[in-house]
């Protein structure tokens, strides 16, 4: 048997109560998750440590193929693809990974046997690995910790 244990990952954001909103993004890059929590979390930016349990994650190519015919794409305005996600995403569609916010795209991926997405994503001036969960069946939260702003700033400045 060739079993590969999925990595311990982190989600940066607000400290949600009950069921979180999906899709939910995770990364092995704890510092990246902390940055995201501080930028996009509420008054209590939180790191959610989790164990993933993806059986068949989609790639970025799989995701973009699933979006064809569902999400319109503008290649002309900016010189690179921009996806029109309407009210489905809090983002502007300039990142191809944003198409995962469209529920019909996730439905197509599920119908094709995928249970999440694993790829690289832009974060400031670099890329980090990301894993996108469609629902709570593909991860288990191990720990929730508020981000310590002073500790975070000390680490990134030193």
C-alpha positions in Angstrom: 0.0 0.0 0.0 1.3 3.4 -0.9 -0.4 5.6 1.6 0.7 9.2 1.9 -0.3 11.1 5.0 -1.5 14.6 4.2 0.4 17.4 5.8 -0.5 19.4 8.9 -1.9 22.7 7.5 -3.1 26.1 8.7 -6.0 28.3 7.8 -5.7 31.9 8.7 -8.8 34.0 9.3 -11.5 34.7 11.8 -12.3 32.3 14.7 -15.6 30.9 13.3 -18.3 29.4 15.5 -20.1 26.3 14.1 -19.7 25.5 10.4 -17.2 27.7 8.5 -18.0 29.1 5.0 -16.6 27.1 2.1 -14.4 26.8 0.2 -11.8 26.9 2.9 -8.1 27.5 2.1 -5.3 25.8 4.0 -1.5 26.0 3.6 1.6 24.3 5.2 3.1 27.9 5.4 2.1 28.9 8.9 3.6 32.4 8.4 1.5 32.9 5.3 -1.6 31.8 7.2 -0.8 34.2 10.0 -0.4 37.1 7.5 -3.8 36.2 5.9 -5.5 36.1 9.4 -4.1 39.5 10.3 -5.1 41.0 6.9 -8.5 39.3 6.5 -9.6 38.0 10.0 -12.0 39.9 12.3 -11.0 41.3 15.6 -9.7 37.9 16.6 -7.4 36.8 13.8 -6.9 33.0 14.3 -4.8 30.2 13.0 -6.7 26.9 12.6 -4.3 24.0 12.6 -5.7 21.0 10.7 -5.0 17.5 9.4 -6.1 17.1 5.7 -7.7 14.0 4.4 -8.0 14.6 0.6 -8.3 11.3 -1.3 -8.2 12.9 -4.8 -7.4 16.6 -4.9 -7.8 18.5 -8.2 -5.0 20.5 -9.8 -5.3 24.0 -11.0 -5.7 22.7 -14.5 -8.6 20.5 -13.3 -10.1 23.5 -11.6 -9.9 25.7 -14.7 -11.3 23.0 -16.9 -14.3 22.6 -14.5 -14.9 26.3 -14.7 -15.3 26.3 -18.5 -18.9 27.1 -19.5 -19.7 28.2 -15.9 -17.4 31.2 -15.3 -16.7 33.7 -18.0 -13.2 34.7 -18.7 -11.8 38.1 -20.0 -8.4 37.8 -21.5 -8.2 41.2 -23.1 -8.8 44.0 -20.5 -5.6 43.4 -18.4 -3.6 41.1 -20.8 -4.1 38.1 -18.6 -7.2 36.1 -17.7 -9.7 37.6 -15.3 -12.7 35.5 -14.2 -16.1 36.9 -13.6 -17.4 35.4 -10.4 -20.3 37.7 -9.7 -21.4 37.5 -6.1 -19.8 34.1 -5.5 -16.4 35.4 -4.5 -15.1 38.1 -2.2 -12.2 38.6 -4.7 -11.9 40.2 -8.1 -11.2 37.1 -10.2 -7.6 38.1 -11.1 -6.3 35.0 -9.4 -7.3 31.8 -11.4 -7.8 30.0 -8.1 -10.7 32.3 -7.3 -13.0 30.2 -9.6 -13.2 27.7 -6.7 -15.6 30.1 -5.0 -18.2 29.3 -7.6 -20.5 26.5 -6.2 -21.2 25.1 -9.6 -17.5 24.7 -10.3 -17.0 22.8 -7.0 -20.0 20.6 -8.0 -18.4 19.8 -11.3 -15.2 18.8 -9.5 -17.1 16.6 -7.0 -18.9 14.9 -9.9 -15.5 14.2 -11.5 -14.3 12.5 -8.3 -12.3 15.3 -6.8 -12.6 16.1 -3.0 -10.5 19.3 -2.9 -7.9 21.3 -4.8 -4.1 21.3 -4.1 -1.9 23.7 -6.0 0.3 26.8 -5.5 -1.1 30.3 -4.8 0.4 33.8 -4.9 1.0 35.5 -1.6 2.6 38.9 -1.7 5.8 38.4 -3.7 6.0 34.6 -3.6 3.9 31.4 -3.9 2.8 29.1 -1.2 1.2 25.6 -1.4 -2.6 25.7 -0.8 -5.2 23.1 -0.3 -8.9 24.0 -0.8 -11.5 22.1 1.1 -15.0 21.9 -0.3 -16.6 20.8 3.0 -15.8 19.6 6.5 -15.3 15.9 5.4 -11.8 16.5 4.2 -10.1 18.0 7.2 -10.0 17.8 11.0 -9.3 20.9 13.1 -6.6 20.0 15.6 -6.1 23.4 17.3 -7.2 27.1 17.1 -4.8 29.8 18.2 -5.2 33.6 18.1 -2.4 35.2 16.2 0.0 37.0 18.5 0.8 40.2 16.5 3.9 41.1 18.5 5.3 37.6 18.1 4.5 37.6 14.3 6.1 41.0 13.8 9.2 39.9 15.8 9.7 36.8 13.6 9.2 38.5 10.2 11.5 41.4 11.1 14.3 39.3 12.5 
